Each structure stands twice: as structure tokens, then as C-alpha cells.
Amino acid sequence: MIYHMPTRNAQGLVEYAMILVAVLVIAVPFLIGPQVGHIFSNVVMLV
């Protein structure tokens, strides 16, 4: 069986995608967090 080794371009693309995912995982909670907290506060006030 012949295994195809990934090229360096593919490796760079995967590394770029992993960095992008890491940045989004860190940034999204900071951007959405206050809005979610506000929604939960409104729900608690209604109960």
C-alpha cells in the first residue's frame, strides 16, 4: 500500500486553521458573554 505524504502547503494550511480556531474559541466568549449574561438576568427577574 502506498501512503501519500501531505505536502508542506497542506501542513501550513492545517496549522493556520488550528490557530484560527484557537483565536475564535478565546474571542467568542468575550464577545457573546455579556449578552448571554443579560438574557439570563432577564429570565431570572421574570421568575
N, CA, C, O and CB atoms as a CASP TS submission, in Angstrom:
PFRMAT TS
TARGET T0000
AUTHOR 0000-0000-0000
METHOD Language model
MODEL 1
PARENT N/A
ATOM      1  N   MET     1       0.841  -1.177   0.000  1.00  0.00           N
ATOM      2  CA  MET     1       0.000   0.000   0.000  1.00  0.00           C
ATOM      3  C   MET     1       0.893   1.250   0.000  1.00  0.00           C
ATOM      4  O   MET     1       1.882   1.315   0.730  1.00  0.00           O
ATOM      5  CB  MET     1      -0.961  -0.007   1.225  1.00  0.00           C
ATOM      6  N   ILE     2       0.540   2.213  -0.807  1.00  0.00           N
ATOM      7  CA  ILE     2       1.332   3.440  -0.912  1.00  0.00           C
ATOM      8  C   ILE     2       0.627   4.532  -0.111  1.00  0.00           C
ATOM      9  O   ILE     2      -0.558   4.797  -0.307  1.00  0.00           O
ATOM     10  CB  ILE     2       1.522   3.873  -2.412  1.00  0.00           C
ATOM     11  N   TYR     3       1.368   5.151   0.783  1.00  0.00           N
ATOM     12  CA  TYR     3       0.826   6.244   1.582  1.00  0.00           C
ATOM     13  C   TYR     3       1.264   7.559   0.970  1.00  0.00           C
ATOM     14  O   TYR     3       2.433   7.745   0.633  1.00  0.00           O
ATOM     15  CB  TYR     3       1.284   6.143   3.060  1.00  0.00           C
ATOM     16  N   HIS     4       0.318   8.464   0.831  1.00  0.00           N
ATOM     17  CA  HIS     4       0.622   9.787   0.280  1.00  0.00           C
ATOM     18  C   HIS     4       0.978  10.725   1.434  1.00  0.00           C
ATOM     19  O   HIS     4       0.152  10.984   2.309  1.00  0.00           O
ATOM     20  CB  HIS     4      -0.588  10.349  -0.550  1.00  0.00           C
ATOM     21  N   MET     5       2.179  11.217   1.428  1.00  0.00           N
ATOM     22  CA  MET     5       2.610  12.146   2.474  1.00  0.00           C
ATOM     23  C   MET     5       2.047  13.541   2.176  1.00  0.00           C
ATOM     24  O   MET     5       2.141  14.003   1.039  1.00  0.00           O
ATOM     25  CB  MET     5       4.171  12.187   2.575  1.00  0.00           C
ATOM     26  N   PRO     6       1.469  14.214   3.165  1.00  0.00           N
ATOM     27  CA  PRO     6       0.950  15.561   2.924  1.00  0.00           C
ATOM     28  C   PRO     6       2.070  16.526   2.587  1.00  0.00           C
ATOM     29  O   PRO     6       3.192  16.394   3.077  1.00  0.00           O
ATOM     30  CB  PRO     6       0.178  16.064   4.141  1.00  0.00           C
ATOM     31  N   THR     7       1.759  17.477   1.761  1.00  0.00           N
ATOM     32  CA  THR     7       2.764  18.465   1.372  1.00  0.00           C
ATOM     33  C   THR     7       2.912  19.512   2.461  1.00  0.00           C
ATOM     34  O   THR     7       2.092  19.593   3.376  1.00  0.00           O
ATOM     35  CB  THR     7       2.392  19.131   0.034  1.00  0.00           C
ATOM     36  N   ARG     8       3.951  20.301   2.356  1.00  0.00           N
ATOM     37  CA  ARG     8       4.181  21.358   3.344  1.00  0.00           C
ATOM     38  C   ARG     8       3.085  22.415   3.265  1.00  0.00           C
ATOM     39  O   ARG     8       2.742  23.024   4.278  1.00  0.00           O
ATOM     40  CB  ARG     8       5.561  22.007   3.133  1.00  0.00           C
ATOM     41  N   ASN     9       2.527  22.642   2.069  1.00  0.00           N
ATOM     42  CA  ASN     9       1.436  23.612   1.953  1.00  0.00           C
ATOM     43  C   ASN     9       0.221  23.147   2.739  1.00  0.00           C
ATOM     44  O   ASN     9      -0.433  23.946   3.408  1.00  0.00           O
ATOM     45  CB  ASN     9       1.061  23.833   0.479  1.00  0.00           C
ATOM     46  N   ALA    10      -0.080  21.864   2.660  1.00  0.00           N
ATOM     47  CA  ALA    10      -1.216  21.342   3.408  1.00  0.00           C
ATOM     48  C   ALA    10      -0.972  21.451   4.909  1.00  0.00           C
ATOM     49  O   ALA    10      -1.891  21.747   5.673  1.00  0.00           O
ATOM     50  CB  ALA    10      -1.488  19.886   3.020  1.00  0.00           C
ATOM     51  N   GLN    11       0.262  21.213   5.326  1.00  0.00           N
ATOM     52  CA  GLN    11       0.581  21.319   6.747  1.00  0.00           C
ATOM     53  C   GLN    11       0.418  22.768   7.212  1.00  0.00           C
ATOM     54  O   GLN    11      -0.109  23.016   8.296  1.00  0.00           O
ATOM     55  CB  GLN    11       2.023  20.816   7.024  1.00  0.00           C
ATOM     56  N   GLY    12       0.862  23.712   6.405  1.00  0.00           N
ATOM     57  CA  GLY    12       0.716  25.122   6.764  1.00  0.00           C
ATOM     58  C   GLY    12      -0.738  25.535   6.852  1.00  0.00           C
ATOM     59  O   GLY    12      -1.115  26.325   7.718  1.00  0.00           O
ATOM     60  N   LEU    13      -1.561  24.998   5.953  1.00  0.00           N
ATOM     61  CA  LEU    13      -2.982  25.313   5.968  1.00  0.00           C
ATOM     62  C   LEU    13      -3.649  24.763   7.221  1.00  0.00           C
ATOM     63  O   LEU    13      -4.492  25.429   7.822  1.00  0.00           O
ATOM     64  CB  LEU    13      -3.663  24.758   4.722  1.00  0.00           C
ATOM     65  N   VAL    14      -3.277  23.562   7.612  1.00  0.00           N
ATOM     66  CA  VAL    14      -3.833  22.958   8.832  1.00  0.00           C
ATOM     67  C   VAL    14      -3.402  23.760  10.051  1.00  0.00           C
ATOM     68  O   VAL    14      -4.214  24.002  10.944  1.00  0.00           O
ATOM     69  CB  VAL    14      -3.382  21.479   8.974  1.00  0.00           C
ATOM     70  N   GLU    15      -2.149  24.174  10.106  1.00  0.00           N
ATOM     71  CA  GLU    15      -1.674  24.971  11.238  1.00  0.00           C
ATOM     72  C   GLU    15      -2.407  26.307  11.305  1.00  0.00           C
ATOM     73  O   GLU    15      -2.778  26.757  12.388  1.00  0.00           O
ATOM     74  CB  GLU    15      -0.156  25.204  11.135  1.00  0.00           C
ATOM     75  N   TYR    16      -2.618  26.942  10.153  1.00  0.00           N
ATOM     76  CA  TYR    16      -3.344  28.207  10.109  1.00  0.00           C
ATOM     77  C   TYR    16      -4.771  28.014  10.606  1.00  0.00           C
ATOM     78  O   TYR    16      -5.283  28.839  11.363  1.00  0.00           O
ATOM     79  CB  TYR    16      -3.345  28.784   8.682  1.00  0.00           C
ATOM     80  N   ALA    17      -5.416  26.931  10.184  1.00  0.00           N
ATOM     81  CA  ALA    17      -6.786  26.665  10.611  1.00  0.00           C
ATOM     82  C   ALA    17      -6.853  26.423  12.117  1.00  0.00           C
ATOM     83  O   ALA    17      -7.793  26.869  12.775  1.00  0.00           O
ATOM     84  CB  ALA    17      -7.356  25.459   9.857  1.00  0.00           C
ATOM     85  N   MET    18      -5.864  25.722  12.665  1.00  0.00           N
ATOM     86  CA  MET    18      -5.858  25.466  14.109  1.00  0.00           C
ATOM     87  C   MET    18      -5.682  26.761  14.897  1.00  0.00           C
ATOM     88  O   MET    18      -6.320  26.947  15.933  1.00  0.00           O
ATOM     89  CB  MET    18      -4.741  24.475  14.473  1.00  0.00           C
ATOM     90  N   ILE    19      -4.824  27.655  14.414  1.00  0.00           N
ATOM     91  CA  ILE    19      -4.636  28.948  15.085  1.00  0.00           C
ATOM     92  C   ILE    19      -5.917  29.754  15.011  1.00  0.00           C
ATOM     93  O   ILE    19      -6.309  30.385  15.993  1.00  0.00           O
ATOM     94  CB  ILE    19      -3.465  29.739  14.452  1.00  0.00           C
ATOM     95  N   LEU    20      -6.581  29.744  13.853  1.00  0.00           N
ATOM     96  CA  LEU    20      -7.831  30.481  13.692  1.00  0.00           C
ATOM     97  C   LEU    20      -8.904  29.950  14.646  1.00  0.00           C
ATOM     98  O   LEU    20      -9.627  30.735  15.260  1.00  0.00           O
ATOM     99  CB  LEU    20      -8.321  30.391  12.238  1.00  0.00           C
ATOM    100  N   VAL    21      -9.010  28.651  14.772  1.00  0.00           N
ATOM    101  CA  VAL    21      -9.986  28.046  15.688  1.00  0.00           C
ATOM    102  C   VAL    21      -9.659  28.436  17.131  1.00  0.00           C
ATOM    103  O   VAL    21     -10.561  28.751  17.908  1.00  0.00           O
ATOM    104  CB  VAL    21     -10.001  26.497  15.534  1.00  0.00           C
ATOM    105  N   ALA    22      -8.380  28.415  17.489  1.00  0.00           N
ATOM    106  CA  ALA    22      -7.986  28.780  18.856  1.00  0.00           C
ATOM    107  C   ALA    22      -8.351  30.231  19.160  1.00  0.00           C
ATOM    108  O   ALA    22      -8.844  30.530  20.248  1.00  0.00           O
ATOM    109  CB  ALA    22      -6.472  28.562  19.058  1.00  0.00           C
ATOM    110  N   VAL    23      -8.116  31.126  18.215  1.00  0.00           N
ATOM    111  CA  VAL    23      -8.460  32.541  18.417  1.00  0.00           C
ATOM    112  C   VAL    23      -9.964  32.698  18.566  1.00  0.00           C
ATOM    113  O   VAL    23     -10.424  33.459  19.417  1.00  0.00           O
ATOM    114  CB  VAL    23      -7.947  33.407  17.242  1.00  0.00           C
ATOM    115  N   LEU    24     -10.734  31.989  17.753  1.00  0.00           N
ATOM    116  CA  LEU    24     -12.189  32.089  17.853  1.00  0.00           C
ATOM    117  C   LEU    24     -12.700  31.529  19.177  1.00  0.00           C
ATOM    118  O   LEU    24     -13.618  32.090  19.774  1.00  0.00           O
ATOM    119  CB  LEU    24     -12.849  31.357  16.689  1.00  0.00           C
ATOM    120  N   VAL    25     -12.114  30.429  19.637  1.00  0.00           N
ATOM    121  CA  VAL    25     -12.533  29.830  20.908  1.00  0.00           C
ATOM    122  C   VAL    25     -12.280  30.793  22.059  1.00  0.00           C
ATOM    123  O   VAL    25     -13.037  30.811  23.030  1.00  0.00           O
ATOM    124  CB  VAL    25     -11.793  28.503  21.155  1.00  0.00           C
ATOM    125  N   ILE    26     -11.233  31.585  21.962  1.00  0.00           N
ATOM    126  CA  ILE    26     -10.928  32.549  23.019  1.00  0.00           C
ATOM    127  C   ILE    26     -11.764  33.818  22.866  1.00  0.00           C
ATOM    128  O   ILE    26     -12.225  34.367  23.866  1.00  0.00           O
ATOM    129  CB  ILE    26      -9.436  32.897  23.007  1.00  0.00           C
ATOM    130  N   ALA    27     -11.967  34.293  21.640  1.00  0.00           N
ATOM    131  CA  ALA    27     -12.626  35.584  21.412  1.00  0.00           C
ATOM    132  C   ALA    27     -14.146  35.519  21.538  1.00  0.00           C
ATOM    133  O   ALA    27     -14.755  36.452  22.060  1.00  0.00           O
ATOM    134  CB  ALA    27     -12.263  36.102  20.047  1.00  0.00           C
ATOM    135  N   VAL    28     -14.764  34.454  21.077  1.00  0.00           N
ATOM    136  CA  VAL    28     -16.228  34.389  21.046  1.00  0.00           C
ATOM    137  C   VAL    28     -16.846  34.517  22.441  1.00  0.00           C
ATOM    138  O   VAL    28     -17.809  35.270  22.588  1.00  0.00           O
ATOM    139  CB  VAL    28     -16.674  33.082  20.407  1.00  0.00           C
ATOM    140  N   PRO    29     -16.356  33.835  23.458  1.00  0.00           N
ATOM    141  CA  PRO    29     -16.971  34.027  24.787  1.00  0.00           C
ATOM    142  C   PRO    29     -16.865  35.472  25.296  1.00  0.00           C
ATOM    143  O   PRO    29     -17.770  35.953  25.979  1.00  0.00           O
ATOM    144  CB  PRO    29     -16.316  33.091  25.795  1.00  0.00           C
ATOM    145  N   PHE    30     -15.777  36.157  24.972  1.00  0.00           N
ATOM    146  CA  PHE    30     -15.655  37.545  25.399  1.00  0.00           C
ATOM    147  C   PHE    30     -16.658  38.437  24.683  1.00  0.00           C
ATOM    148  O   PHE    30     -17.167  39.394  25.266  1.00  0.00           O
ATOM    149  CB  PHE    30     -14.243  38.049  25.155  1.00  0.00           C
ATOM    150  N   LEU    31     -16.942  38.128  23.426  1.00  0.00           N
ATOM    151  CA  LEU    31     -17.873  38.951  22.662  1.00  0.00           C
ATOM    152  C   LEU    31     -19.330  38.636  22.981  1.00  0.00           C
ATOM    153  O   LEU    31     -20.162  39.541  23.034  1.00  0.00           O
ATOM    154  CB  LEU    31     -17.628  38.768  21.185  1.00  0.00           C
ATOM    155  N   ILE    32     -19.642  37.368  23.193  1.00  0.00           N
ATOM    156  CA  ILE    32     -21.025  36.949  23.401  1.00  0.00           C
ATOM    157  C   ILE    32     -21.382  36.873  24.882  1.00  0.00           C
ATOM    158  O   ILE    32     -22.559  36.952  25.232  1.00  0.00           O
ATOM    159  CB  ILE    32     -21.266  35.603  22.744  1.00  0.00           C
ATOM    160  N   GLY    33     -20.406  36.724  25.742  1.00  0.00           N
ATOM    161  CA  GLY    33     -20.646  36.544  27.168  1.00  0.00           C
ATOM    162  C   GLY    33     -21.571  37.559  27.806  1.00  0.00           C
ATOM    163  O   GLY    33     -22.528  37.169  28.476  1.00  0.00           O
ATOM    164  N   PRO    34     -21.320  38.868  27.621  1.00  0.00           N
ATOM    165  CA  PRO    34     -22.208  39.852  28.251  1.00  0.00           C
ATOM    166  C   PRO    34     -23.654  39.754  27.776  1.00  0.00           C
ATOM    167  O   PRO    34     -24.577  39.964  28.563  1.00  0.00           O
ATOM    168  CB  PRO    34     -21.695  41.240  27.985  1.00  0.00           C
ATOM    169  N   GLN    35     -23.859  39.441  26.516  1.00  0.00           N
ATOM    170  CA  GLN    35     -25.226  39.322  26.002  1.00  0.00           C
ATOM    171  C   GLN    35     -25.933  38.127  26.626  1.00  0.00           C
ATOM    172  O   GLN    35     -27.106  38.219  26.989  1.00  0.00           O
ATOM    173  CB  GLN    35     -25.219  39.192  24.470  1.00  0.00           C
ATOM    174  N   VAL    36     -25.240  37.025  26.751  1.00  0.00           N
ATOM    175  CA  VAL    36     -25.834  35.829  27.365  1.00  0.00           C
ATOM    176  C   VAL    36     -26.140  36.106  28.833  1.00  0.00           C
ATOM    177  O   VAL    36     -27.193  35.710  29.334  1.00  0.00           O
ATOM    178  CB  VAL    36     -24.883  34.603  27.228  1.00  0.00           C
ATOM    179  N   GLY    37     -25.231  36.779  29.517  1.00  0.00           N
ATOM    180  CA  GLY    37     -25.476  37.135  30.912  1.00  0.00           C
ATOM    181  C   GLY    37     -26.698  38.022  31.071  1.00  0.00           C
ATOM    182  O   GLY    37     -27.465  37.870  32.022  1.00  0.00           O
ATOM    183  N   HIS    38     -26.876  38.942  30.145  1.00  0.00           N
ATOM    184  CA  HIS    38     -28.036  39.837  30.181  1.00  0.00           C
ATOM    185  C   HIS    38     -29.330  39.045  29.979  1.00  0.00           C
ATOM    186  O   HIS    38     -30.328  39.304  30.651  1.00  0.00           O
ATOM    187  CB  HIS    38     -27.906  40.938  29.102  1.00  0.00           C
ATOM    188  N   ILE    39     -29.314  38.101  29.074  1.00  0.00           N
ATOM    189  CA  ILE    39     -30.505  37.271  28.818  1.00  0.00           C
ATOM    190  C   ILE    39     -30.855  36.463  30.068  1.00  0.00           C
ATOM    191  O   ILE    39     -32.020  36.403  30.460  1.00  0.00           O
ATOM    192  CB  ILE    39     -30.267  36.316  27.606  1.00  0.00           C
ATOM    193  N   PHE    40     -29.849  35.841  30.698  1.00  0.00           N
ATOM    194  CA  PHE    40     -30.110  35.061  31.914  1.00  0.00           C
ATOM    195  C   PHE    40     -30.618  35.953  33.039  1.00  0.00           C
ATOM    196  O   PHE    40     -31.482  35.535  33.810  1.00  0.00           O
ATOM    197  CB  PHE    40     -28.840  34.326  32.363  1.00  0.00           C
ATOM    198  N   SER    41     -30.103  37.161  33.147  1.00  0.00           N
ATOM    199  CA  SER    41     -30.581  38.086  34.181  1.00  0.00           C
ATOM    200  C   SER    41     -32.044  38.422  33.963  1.00  0.00           C
ATOM    201  O   SER    41     -32.817  38.486  34.918  1.00  0.00           O
ATOM    202  CB  SER    41     -29.740  39.371  34.193  1.00  0.00           C
ATOM    203  N   ASN    42     -32.430  38.638  32.712  1.00  0.00           N
ATOM    204  CA  ASN    42     -33.835  38.938  32.407  1.00  0.00           C
ATOM    205  C   ASN    42     -34.737  37.759  32.745  1.00  0.00           C
ATOM    206  O   ASN    42     -35.837  37.950  33.263  1.00  0.00           O
ATOM    207  CB  ASN    42     -33.995  39.310  30.928  1.00  0.00           C
ATOM    208  N   VAL    43     -34.287  36.557  32.462  1.00  0.00           N
ATOM    209  CA  VAL    43     -35.073  35.359  32.762  1.00  0.00           C
ATOM    210  C   VAL    43     -35.243  35.208  34.263  1.00  0.00           C
ATOM    211  O   VAL    43     -36.331  34.873  34.730  1.00  0.00           O
ATOM    212  CB  VAL    43     -34.406  34.104  32.171  1.00  0.00           C
ATOM    213  N   VAL    44     -34.181  35.451  35.027  1.00  0.00           N
ATOM    214  CA  VAL    44     -34.255  35.320  36.479  1.00  0.00           C
ATOM    215  C   VAL    44     -35.197  36.374  37.059  1.00  0.00           C
ATOM    216  O   VAL    44     -35.924  36.090  38.011  1.00  0.00           O
ATOM    217  CB  VAL    44     -32.852  35.449  37.107  1.00  0.00           C
ATOM    218  N   MET    45     -35.195  37.571  36.504  1.00  0.00           N
ATOM    219  CA  MET    45     -36.086  38.622  37.005  1.00  0.00           C
ATOM    220  C   MET    45     -37.563  38.285  36.739  1.00  0.00           C
ATOM    221  O   MET    45     -38.444  38.685  37.501  1.00  0.00           O
ATOM    222  CB  MET    45     -35.728  39.971  36.354  1.00  0.00           C
ATOM    223  N   LEU    46     -37.819  37.553  35.661  1.00  0.00           N
ATOM    224  CA  LEU    46     -39.191  37.187  35.335  1.00  0.00           C
ATOM    225  C   LEU    46     -39.729  36.057  36.222  1.00  0.00           C
ATOM    226  O   LEU    46     -40.940  35.895  36.368  1.00  0.00           O
ATOM    227  CB  LEU    46     -39.275  36.779  33.882  1.00  0.00           C
ATOM    228  N   VAL    47     -38.835  35.300  36.796  1.00  0.00           N
ATOM    229  CA  VAL    47     -39.271  34.138  37.603  1.00  0.00           C
ATOM    230  C   VAL    47     -39.627  34.557  38.999  1.00  0.00           C
ATOM    231  O   VAL    47     -40.013  33.720  39.815  1.00  0.00           O
ATOM    232  CB  VAL    47     -38.184  33.063  37.654  1.00  0.00           C
TER
END
